[in-house]
Each structure stands twice: as C-alpha cells, then as structure tokens.
Amino acid sequence: MAIAGRVERNGDSEIVDLRRPLPDGCALTILTASDDNPDSLSVLRHSAAHVMAEAICKLFPQTQLVYGPPLEDGFYYDIDLDQSITPDDFPRIEAEMSHIIREDRPFNHYELPREEGMAKLRDEGSRYKIENAERAQGDTLGFYVTGDPENRAFEDLCRGPHLPRTGLIKAFKVRQVSRSFYRGDVNDQPLQRIYGTAFFKKSSLKVYLERIEEAKRRDHRVLGKELDLFTISEHVGSGLVLWTPKGTVIRTELQNFLTDEMVKLGYDMVATPNIGQLDLYRTSGHYPYYEESQFPAMFETDRGKAIQSVLQLARRVRAGGAVGEKGRSAVATMVGAIQEVWGAIEGVRADAPIEQLTEQLYKALEDEAGFLLKPMNCPHHIKIYSSRPRSYRDLPVRLGEYGNVYRFEQSGELAGMTRVRGFTQDDAHLFCTLDQLSDELTATVDLTRRVLEALELTDYRVRVSMRDASSDKYVGSDENWDRAEEAILAAAEKSGVEYSVEKGEAAFYGPKIDFVVRDCLGRSWQLGTVQVDYNLPERFDLTYIGPDNAPHMPVMIHRTPFGSLERFVAILIEHFAGAFPLWLSPVQVGIVTISEKSEAYARSVREALIGEGFRVELDLGSEKIGPKKHRLRAAKVNYILVVGEKEAADGTVNVNDRDGRVLGNMALQTFVSTCRDEVKSKGRSRVAAQGG
C-alpha cells in the first residue's frame, strides 16, 4: 500500500504526502507500508507522534505541545504539563491512541499565509507554537488536522509528511518518559518527553521490544558500574568521565593497537595542550562556528570578561524563554555599566533591538585576546606542521594524537559515555601533495576498516558526506570544495566498499567519508571518519617547497577510526555485553585454589602468566570453588584456572571459561601459548579448541 512519495527535482529530494501536488519535471518514488524502509517508518512514526499527542491532550487537557519528531527507532513528543506523566499512565495513553487509530481518520494538511498563520497561533496563545513558527522558513505556515477539516478533532503546526489515515498505524508502544528542557536549555522551562515507537507489522514491534530488553541488559552505564570500568562524579562534573583502572586497560589496549597500525603506516605521534589562544580558533573557523556548543571563552581583560557576560545573557534573551523582558532590561543595564567603566563600545547601543545588539556585542569581542578549551585538535597539529619549513621530500607528514577535546553539551543531552563534555579523539592529520592524496585517502579508509573488523564491528556501511551548496554553514571556495568532493568520491570508489552519497552531511570545512556501524542489536553508530580539507591549509597559509623550488599548498586529511574513545568504548561494552575478547579484557585470567595446599603453586602460576604479559587475578580465599568461579564469571574474566593438589603435582591447570564450560586440564605452557596466539590474532577463543 502506498503511504507517501519521494520527490526529486534539481538535485533536491523531499518526502511528501500522497495528496500533495507534484512540481513540474520531478521524479517520483512511491513509498509503501514497509518496516524495511527507513523513509516509510519515518512517515509512520511522525504520524504516530501526532496520534500520541492527541491522546495525551484528551487525557490531560492542560497539556501544551512543544514538538514531536520521528527518530531512527521511534518518536517522541515534548510537552509542558504541571502533572507528571508516569509509566502507570502509558496503558491509558495507548488505549486512547487505539481509539483514534480505529476511527481511521485522515491526516489533512492545509497552509496559511505566514501573517495569517502567526495571528492564528497568537490567538491560541501557545508560546511554543509561536516560537516554532517564527523559526520556520517560507511565506506560509503548514498545519495538520487529524480528521475532517470542518470538524478539527486535533490540529498541530507541522510540515509533515504524514500517512493518509490513522488506521495505517498497526503496531505501536509508548515506551518511556524523561525530563527535558525547552531547546535543551536548563535555564528554561522543564518539559516532559514521552517516547514511543511504531511499526507497520506487529511482528516487527515484537522483535524491536525484545531488542530493547536486550539493550537494557547490555546498557554500558549499568555494565560499566558492575564491571568497574568508569564512573561519572557530580563533584567532578556531568559529562566528564573518570576512567577506573580496569576501564583504563581497555582504553590503553585500544590505543596500543591503533598506534601499532599507525606506526606501520609512517605516522608520528604528538601531544598538544588542552587549551589554545582564541585567535588560533578564529583563524581555523571553529570559533565562532562551534560557539554554541563550546565552553565559554576565557578573555584576558576585565572588559572582555564583562562583554562576554552580557553577550551570553543577550543570546538567552534572543532565543526567547525564561529570561523574558527582565532579561532584556538587565542586558541594557549591563551594557550601560560596561560603557560607564570602560567607555563607549564602538557600534554598541544599549537600546538596540536584541538581535542587532547581540551581533554588536559579538563584534566588540573580535579583537579581545583570550583562551578556549580545545574543541578540535586540528589547529594544534597545523601549528606543528608549520613550525618549520617543509619540502615535498618531507611529505606526506602524518601526525597522530590521542587528544582531549571539550564541548559544552546541554545537561539534558548527556548520556553515559556516548554523549559527554570532555572526550579523547584518536585524531590524526595528514599533510600531502595533490599527487599523494589518492593513496593517502585509500590507506586511511583501509585502516578504519581494519580497526572495525578487528573489533568484530563488521556490519557497517560507508556514507560519503557532501555539502549542501544552498547552505551558508560551509567555509571555503567552491573550487576547493569541488576538488575535495571529487577526491573523496574517488577514494570511496577505489576502496571497493559500497557507499551512499548524502548531501548536507559534510563538515563545515570539507567533505568526508563516514563509517556507520550496526551493532549486534541492530543500532547504527557513526564511528570512523575520513575528511579532505583544502580550506584550513589555505586559512593558515600552509606551504611546502616543491621540486620547482616554489611554495605550494598541501592538502590536509583529517581521520579518526574510533571517533572518541569514550563513545567507542561505550559501544564496545554494549556490543560485547561486557564480555570482551581476550586481548581487550581488563582481567584475562582468574586463578582459584581448591585449598591452601595449592596456594604456592597458584602463586607460581600467577607469576608465570604475569611474566608472559597477561592480566591476572588470584583468589586464595577460603570459599568453595563454585562461588569463586561464579564471581569471576560475573566479572566477565575470560578464563578461570582451578588449581588443586593434582594440578600442582602435574604442572597443569584446570581451564574453565566465563560461559561455564569446563575445558579440562592442560599443561600451563600449552595454555600460555594458546592464549598468546589468541591475543595476537585478536580473534575468538583458541583455548576452547585446545581444551576440547
């Protein structure tokens, strides 16, 4: 059954309702009710979000709707409601949704001229809809009615698209509720975010819910605590990870593995500070491009600090929300105080409209010296490259670092180790000639593939992310972008991997190849990335002396196979359910004694294993063997060696694995040799085969 259409015209693509008029000269693809098509699911889930919103509004009439987008695995709706919705309310919401779905009402779309639409919203009095409409583009505002246009049972400001009718929603579930904040601002109105999901088939929903339960079992926040891998302390700060000794083992092993691969490819490792001069990031474009997600700049002068403070308040006023008119008055007062102390600020008027005043204040800071917590490593690596003259004979220069970077994510968006404020990137930047670019890109793509496959993340797709020429978020000339995009496409083609091209997903300074990995639960994660950049070398005036004895500009490649160590380890914890392969495990071998008579032999086994480079835990306690083995299995220790008087006499160990299998007795040296091969190969258990 047809549910929507994808319209392509002049290089643009849009999903539209079946009732929408088609523009001339377009190509049309019909979307059907399929759980295998992400576009079809997006339309379904957007529609289900409206149905859930209607159900909530009927059950809780004081509800104010904020917005409700579809997600990759479902949808949510943010609401403003004094009464807390709890999981006990979910059955009532689902029952009301079922009633709306059984009525099989049509989704009807209509548009109003912008001014007429704004007047309508002002009459209705919803702050959220008014502000959503103010941010919307175009000369008209779109609305959706669920039901007869003349008898509007439910209506919402929305661009769509939606299903033809509510009855096409065959399987759905209200899943959870959480706290959120309007536009992610903790100083603004607290909201409730209600999550749900929907499918066209009940069988798909059943599989999904089973995966959700398995995901809860694998949650890295739970396993990370149980296995003592990391902690986040409110006294240190939200989103700032503290790696425990066991977690640091995993992190270090990953770094060692990648560093070994990098050294083979001719990389040099460097180390750079966690902070840099503002002018460095002004030149690179990271400041102010990332300003909204950066920690505030640290200005050196009192004047700069004062202007920064009033600018931050002015931005809050400009964004709307809780600060309101009192905030606007405070901005004017603060500007007046600054001018009274330090004199007039050129171009700044305290009574200017808030949008204009914000721009004036920002401009006033352009020449102020200061520092910034490092949002990216690349400007630092650029300065290492430019620290001495370079010849074409020196190129390519490959600089790698495990560098700490910082982003001021909103507190409502933080999540364990997957969304943090401080993280470590396995960052590298390559500087090469145009002739070397193809080979260097191919090598970096191959390296990323080797890393992912060594960690059993073999289900991935490659996304070639290009710019959207109609957007103003990108820096650099069209010529540079054309050359960079051509090189990226050629590298993707040469690598032999299947890839898709996605417009508008490029970094602000250049196109990129992203590796999107699907884990064992079917969830997709964007991990490794390779980017081509002509713009930063131009901004920093980088050169090398060519064979013609003249200066030339190098091409720059950014690459990171892991992305960030925090996020990557979180994904690995969940992918392996905490049961890491031998080479990554914090504790690889546990030794337990049957009685005190075998303690001396157990100690000698421990020393022998440590001497071979293994990470070992020894349990000489008086408990019985069963509880000892259970504790080590719960800690996900790969192998458990039981030693008693017989093993001591024979020079053997009784080998058990963490899955509960008894692999039998074998000579200690045989066990060591087999484990050494398993670590070296980064592969599955070889001891089991040996023991069998």
N, C-alpha and C positions, 0 to 999 in steps of 0.2 A: 504494500500500500504506500502511495506517495504521501509524504508529510511536509516537504519543503523543497526548495530548489537552490542550487548554487549557480549564481550568475557571474560570468566572467566577461569583462569588456575593457579594452585598452590596458591590459595588464593588471587590472584590479579584479578582485574576487569578493563576492558577498553572498551570504546565505539569506534567502528571503522567504516570506510566506508564499503559499501556493496562490493566494489571491492577489499578490502584488502585480501591477503592470510591469511588463518587461521592456527595458530600453532597446532602442534600435541597435542592430549589429552586435548583439551579445550571444555568448554560447551558454546553453542551459544544461545543467546536470540535475536530474531528479534524485532527491534523497528519499529513501524508503525507510520503513519501520524496522531498522536493523540494529541489534545490540553490538554488532561488529564494526559499525561505522561511528567514529567519534563525533562527526558533524551531526548525524542523526540523533545521537544521545544528547548532544548539547541542546538541540531544539527541544527534545523531550524534557530534559531537566529544567530548562528555563521555564517551560510551561508548568511543570510540577511545582516550581518555586512559587508561581502565581497562585496555584490552587492551595498550597500550604498557607500562603499569606492570607488568602480569603478565609480559610478555615480558622486561622488564629484571630483574625479581626472579628469573626462572628462569635467566637467563644470568649474573646477578651475585647470588648468594644472600645476600650480606651487606648488600644494599640495605635501607635504611629509607625508607619512603614518607612524604612530608610532606603535599602536597596537589596536585591536578591539575585545574584548572578549564578549561572551554571558553573560547575567545576569539572575537573577531569574525572572525578569519581562520584559526583553528585551535585549538590547545590546547597546554598544557604540563604537565609533572609535575616538581615539585621533589623531589629525592632526596638522601639523606645516604649517601655511599659513599666510602670511602677511595680506591678505584681511580678514576682519571679515565676517563670515557667520552669517546671521540673520534669524529669523523666516520667513521673506519675501522670503528667498531662498528655504524654505522647499518644496513648490509645484514644483519647477524646479527639485530638487533632486528626489522627489517622481516620477515625470514624467519620468526621466531618468532611475530610478530603474524599473519602469513598462516596459519600453522598453527592458531592459536586461532580465527581467523575461519572457516577451512574446517570446523572442528569444529562450527560453528553452535550454540554453547552458549547457553542462555537466560541473561538477566540476571534474577536473582531477588532480591527485596527482602524483608527482614524487620526487625522492630523489637523492641527490648528495653526494659523499664523502665530509667530513667536509672541507678539504682544498680547494677542487674544488668549493664547495658552498661559502666559505668565499671569494675566489678570485672573484667569480661572483658578490657578494654583494659589494666588494670594487670597482669593475669596475662601478657598478651602482651609487656608491657614497652616499648612504643613511646612515648617521650616526646612525639612529635609528635601521635600519635593521641589521647593522653590530653589534651593541651592543646587540640587541636581540639574534642574532645568537651566540655571544660569551657566553651568559648565558645559551644557550640551551645545553642539555646533549646528549651524544651519539656520534657515529662516523659518522653519516650522518646528513644532513640538509634537511628538507621537504619543498616542495613548492606546491602551488595550483594554477592551471590555470583555469580560468573561460572561457571555450570554447575549441576549437580544440588545442591540444598540439602543432601542427605545426603553428598555427596562434594565438598567445597568446594575445588575446584582453586585458586580465587583469591577473596579476600574483602577488602572495604575499607569502612571507615567512610564513609558517604556519604548525602546527602539525595536524590540523583537529580535529575531523572529519567534513565532510560536506554532504549535501544532494546529491543524484545522479545528479539532474539537477536544474537549477534556476527556472524552471516552477512550481516546487512544493511549491514555496512561494506564498501563495494565498491571504494573508492579511497582510499589514504592514503599519507602520506610522512612519514618522520622528517626534520626539516629542519635543526636546529642544536642546539648545546649551549652554554650560557653559565654563568658563575658567578653565584650569587645568595646571599642571606643569609636566614636564617630570620626571617620577619616584616620583612625589609628592614633589619635591624639589623646594621651592620658589626661590632659587638662580639660578635655571637652566632655560632652555628655556620655556617661556609660550606657552601653546598649546590651541587648541580649542577641546572640547569634544562634539561630536554630538551623541545624544541619539536617539534610535528608538526602536520599538518593532515589533514583527511578530507573526502570528498565522497561523494555517492550515485552519481555518474557519473564514469567515468574521463576523459571529455572535459572535465568541469569542472576536474578536478585538473590536466590538461594546460594549460588556459588559465591557471589560477592560477600554476603553476610558471613559465610564460612571463612572467607579470606580475612575479613575484619577481625574475627575472633582469633585467627592465627596471628594476625598483625599485633593484637594486644599481647599475645604470649611472647612475641618477639620484640616488643617495644624497647628501643635502646635505652630509654630513660629508666625503665624497670630493670632490665638486664645489666645496665651499666652500674646500677647501685648494688644489685645482687652479686655481681662478679667483681665489684670494687675496681672499676675501670676509670671513672671520672666522677667529679662532683661539681656542683654549682652552688656557691655560698652567697646568701643575701648580703653578708658582710663584705664580700669582695665585689659583688655586683651582678645583676641579672645579665645573662648572655655572655658571661666571662667564665670560660671552662678551666677547672683545675684538674690536671691530669694526675691521677694517682700512680704509684709505681707500676702496677700491672697495666694500666692504660698506656703509660709511657713506653712500656715494652712494645706494644703493638705499633704505636706511633714511630718508634725508633726503627723497628724492623721494616716498616713500610719505607721510611726514608733511606735506610741502608740499601734496600732492594732497588729503589729508583736511582739512587746515587750510583750504584754499580753499573746500571744500564746507561746512565748519562756519561760516566767516565769512558765507557767503551766507545761512545759517540763523540768524544772530544770536548765535553763540557768542562768548564772551570766553575768551581763553587765559590760564592762570595757571601758576604754578610753586610747588611746595611742597617742604619738606625731605625727606630720605630717612629720617628718624628722628623719633619723637614720644614724648611722655610716656606712660607706661603707663596713666595714668588716662584718656587720650583713647580708648585701645582697650578699656579696661574698660567705658567708657560705651557704645561702639559695639557691644560684644559680640565683637569679633574676638579679644580676649584674655579668657578662655582658649579660645574656640571653636577657633581655629586653632593652639593652643599646641603640639600635637604636630608641626606642620609649620612652625613659626616658628623663627627663630634665637632662642637663649635671651635672655630679658630681661636688661637691664643695670641692676642695682639700685645705688642710690647709696650705701647704708650697707654697712659690713662685715658687719653682722648679716644684712641682706637677701641679700648675696652668699653667705654661709655657708649660710643656709637653702635658697637656690636650688640649691646644690651637692648637699646631702644629698637634696633633693627629686628631683633628676634621677636619683640612684642608686636611690632608693626606687622610682621608676617602673620602672626596669630590673628590679629585684627582683620587683615586682608583675607585670610582663609575663612573668616566667619567663625561662629561657635561661641564658646562660653564667655570669652573676654568682652564681647559686645561693645556698647558705647562707652562704658567706663574705661575699657582698654584704649579706645581711640583718644579719649581725653588724657589718659596717662601718657600716651605717646607724645602728644603735643607738649605736655608739661615737661617731659624728659628732654625733648629736643630744645625747648627753651632754656632749661638748666645747662645743657651742654654748651649752647651758644653764649650763655652768660659767663661761663667759666673760661672757655677756650676761644671765644669769638665766633663770628658768623662762620657757618659751614657752607662753603660755596655751593650754590644751587639748591640748598635745602630750606624749605619753608614749612614751619610747623603746622600751618593751616592748609597745606596742600591736600588734595584727595589722597586717600590712604594708598591706592595703587601707585600714584605718582611719588608719594613720599617714600615708599618702600624702595623704589628704584633710585631715588636721590640719595638715600642713606647708604645703599649698597655702593653706589658710585663714589661716595665720600670715603669708603674704606679701600678703594683700589690701590692707593699708594701707601697704605699703612703696613708697616713691617709686622710680621708675626710668624707663628708656627702652626703646624697642623699635624695631628696624629695621622700616620701614613694610611691613606685609603687604598693605595696601589704601590707595588714595588717598582714598576717600570721606570718612573723618573729617576730613581736612585741608580738603577742599572745603566740608564743612559749616561748619567754622570760618570760612572766608572768607565764606560766606553770612551767618553770624550776627555778623560783625564790625561791622555797622552796622544800624540799623533798616530794615525793608523795608515798602513799601506794595504794595498789589495792583497799583498802576500800574507797579511795577518788574518784576513777574512776567510771563512766566517768566524766571528767571535761569538762564543756560546757561553752565556753567564747564567748560572742556576743558583737558587736560594730557597731555603725554607723560611720565608719572611712573614712576620706578623703584620697584619693589617687590621684596620678598625672601621666599623660602620655603626652609626647610631640608629639601630633599628628600633622601632616603636616597641614598647614593652608587650603590647598585645600580640605582636607578631613573632616574639621569641618562642623557640620550641627546642628544648634539649640542646643537642649539638647540631641540629640541622639548620637552625636559624639563630645566629649568635651575634655578638657585638665585637668580639675580638677573635680572629682566626688566623691560621697559618696556611699560606698558599705554597704549594710546591711549584714555585714560579721560575720560569726561565725566559730569557730574551736573547734572541739570536740576531746578529747584525751581519748581513751578507750582501754580495753583489747581486745584480739582477740575474746574471747567468747562473748563480748558485741557488737562487730562490726555489726552483722546482725540486731539486734534490733535497734541500733542507726541509721543505714542507712535507715531502714524502717520508723522510726519516722521522719527523715528529709525529705524523699520523701513525706510522708503523710502531713507534714507541708507545703511544697511547693504547694501541690495540694489544700490544704485548702485556702491558701493565694490567689492563682489564681482564684479559684472558687468564693471566696467572692467578688472578683472584676469583676465578670462576664466574665472572660477570660477562658471560659470552653472548647474552641476548641483548644486543644493542643495535641502534640504528644511527646513521650519520645524518646530521642536519647541516646543510650549508646555509648560513645566515647572512642575508644580504640587506642592504639599506633600502628604505622606502624613500625615494628621491623627493616625494612630496612633503616629507617631514623636515623640520628645521633643527632636529636634535643632533645631527651629524656635523662633524668638523672636517675641513679639508676640501680640496678642489675636486671637481667632477673627474678630471683627468686621473688624479691619484686613486680615486675610488674605482674607476673603470679598470685601471691596471691591477689593483688589489683583488677585485672580484674575479677578474679573468684568471689570476694566479690561483686563487682558492678553488675555483671550479676545475681547473686543470689538475690540481693536486688530488681532489676528490675522485676525479675520473681515473687518474693514474694509480690510485691506491687499490682500485678494484672492488671497493665496498659499495653497496647500494646506498644511495643518498637521496634526500629530498631537498629542494630549494625553498626556503621560507623567507619571504620578503618582510623587511621591517624588524628583523631579529638581530641585526648586526650590532657590534659595539659602537660607541659614538665616534671612534677613531678608525674603524676598519671592519671588513667582513671577517667571518670566522667559520670554522668547522667545529660543530659541537657533537659530542658523543652522548646520545640519550640512551641510558641503560635501563633495562627492565629487570627488576629483581625477582626472586623466587615467588613473591606474592603478586607479581604482575604489575607492580607500581613502576612508573617511569621516573628517572632521575637524570638531570643534565649534569654530567660529570666532566670528563676531559674536554679541553677546548684548544684549538689552534687558530691563531689570528694573524693576518697580514696587515702591516701598518706602514704606509708611506707618510702619514701625517706627523707623527711625533718626531721622526728624523728631520723633517722639514722645520717643525716648530723649534727644535733645539739646534738647528743648523749643524747636524752631524755630517762629517765628511770622512773620506779616506782618499789617499793619493793613488790614482790608477796607474796602469802601465804607461799611459801617455804623460805621466808626471803632472797631471792636473787633478784638482779636487773633484770628487764625485760624492753623491749622497747614497748611503747604504739603505737597503730595505730592512725593516725590522719585523721579526716574528715573535709573537707572544705565545707561550704554550704552557699548559698545566694539565697533566694527566689525571691527578686526583681532584683538582678544583680547590678544595680546602681539606686539610687533614681532619678537622672536626667533623664536617659533614660526611666525608668519605668513611671515617671510622664508624659513625652512627649507622650508615647504610650497611657496612660490613657486619656490624653487630646484629642487625635485623636479618640480613641475608643469610648469615650462618647460624642464627638463633643463639649467638654466643659461643658456639662450638667451632672455634677457629681451626683452620688447618695447622698442622704441627709447627710449621716454620713461624707462624704468627702468634701462637698461644703464649700467654703470659707465663703459665706453668705448663710445661710439656710432659713432665713425668712426675708421678707421685709414688713414693715408696712407703709401704706399710709393713710393719712387723707383726708376726703371729704372737711372739712372746719376747721377753727381754733376752732370751738366749740367743736370738739372732740380731741383736742390736749392733754388735760390732761389724757383722757382715753388711747390714743395711747401710751403716755409715761408709763402709768402703765402696759399696755400690754407688752411693750418692757422690762421693769424691771422684769416682771414675767417670760418672756422667757429667759432672761439672767440668772436669778436665777436658771432656770432649765438646764442651760448649753448650750443653743442654741446661735448661732452666728446670730446677728440681725442687720438690717439696718433700720433706721427710716427716713421717708421723710415727713417733715412738711411743705413743700413748698406750694406756692400759685397756682401752676399749676393745671389743671384739672386732674381727676383720670386717664383718658386714657393715656396721656403722662407719668405719673408716673409709671403706670403698664408696659408700653412699655419699659421704661428704665430698670426696674428690670428684665423683661423677657430677654432683650438683654444681661444682666449681668448673665443670667442663674441661678437666685435665685429660689430655689425650690418652695417656697410658698409665695404668696403675700396676706397679710391680709388688707382688706379695712375696715376702721372703721369710722363710722359717728355717728350722734346723736342716731339713733336707736340702733346700736350695743352698744354704751356706756350705754344706758338705760337698755338693756337686759343682759349686761355682755357677749356678743358674739363677734365673728369676722366673717367677710365675707371672705371665703377662695377661692383663685384663685391659679391655678398652672402656671408654666412657659410655658406650652404648649398652654395657652389661655383659658383653661376651667374654668368656674365658678362652684366651688364645693358647694357653698351655705353657709348659716350661721350655725355655731355650737358654743357650749359653749367653752370658752377659755380652760378650763381644759380638755375637750374632745380632742381638737386639740393638746394640750401639750402631753397628754397621748398617743395618736396615733403616734405622731412624735417620742416620746421616744421609742416606740416599733419598729418603722421603723429603727431608728438609731441602736438600739440594735441588730436587726436581720440582719443588713447590706443588707436589701432587698429593693424591689420595693415599690412604694408609697402605703401606707395604708390609707392615708388621703383621697384619691380619693374615695376609697370604703366606708369610713365612711361618707364622704360628700354626696355620692350618696344615 
